[in-house]
Amino acid sequence: SQKIEQNSEALNIQEGKTATLTCNYTNYSPAYLQWYRQDPGRGPVFLLLIRENEKEKRKERLKVTFDTTLKQSLFHITASQPADSATYLCALVSLSGGGADGLTFGKGTHLIIQP
Amino acid sequence: EAGVTQSPTHLIKTRGQQATLRCSPISGHTSVYWYQQALGLGLQFLLWYDEGEERNRGNFPPRFSGRQFPNYSSELNVNALELEDSALYLCASSLANVGYNEQFFGPGTRLTVL
């Protein structure tokens, strides 16, 4: 069956270090992969999108990689700050027929940046 | 520019009742998505509407239904409520779904079934 896996346990990182979050998937052929940030009690907020033919995407302190051979995406936050503490969700988009099937989300990784 | 809005913020119902949740997308967005986020289960895709039509639905029973109005706002109806329907229901909108458009989420409706 299709599965998206993200680190289920909280990730604790010291302020200023690089945080790296992992998203692995099985039985999936995503055309696009997106990363979202979710704060408690609020809806997710879009961060980055990467296409299957792209290896890497950057936006300010954020970097995403996409390895379709390993079926894995890595999400990096450099120079991390306490304000980066949140749950980060990866979401896959598959295409079939004439359009997209919609987003399928992982359960998310809770990131805690310690001052 | 106003974001995605949802109402009500909180909704308390008893088992067997019906719940109606509402969503207004960002102006110009024609696609609306509904998700259920129950504790420990992550975001589960419920329904996707585009241009007034249901385009896809997730693995949920038929008692979860909805519609999209001509102004692109949307309504989610949950009939015969069960205790396990208690969750945060999130609505998102995007430009016409071409697969890669980012989705903009509303703040959610917290549904509690007693």
Interface residues (C-beta under 8 A of the other chain):
Chain A: A31 Y32 Q34 G41 R42 G43 P44 V45 F46 L49 R51 L89 A91 V93 L95 G99 A100 D101 G102 L103 T104 F105 G106 K107 G108
Chain B: V4 Y33 Y35 G40 L41 G42 L43 Q44 F45 W48 R55 N56 G58 L88 L90 A92 N97 V98 G99 Y100 E102 Q103 F104 F105 G106 P107 G108
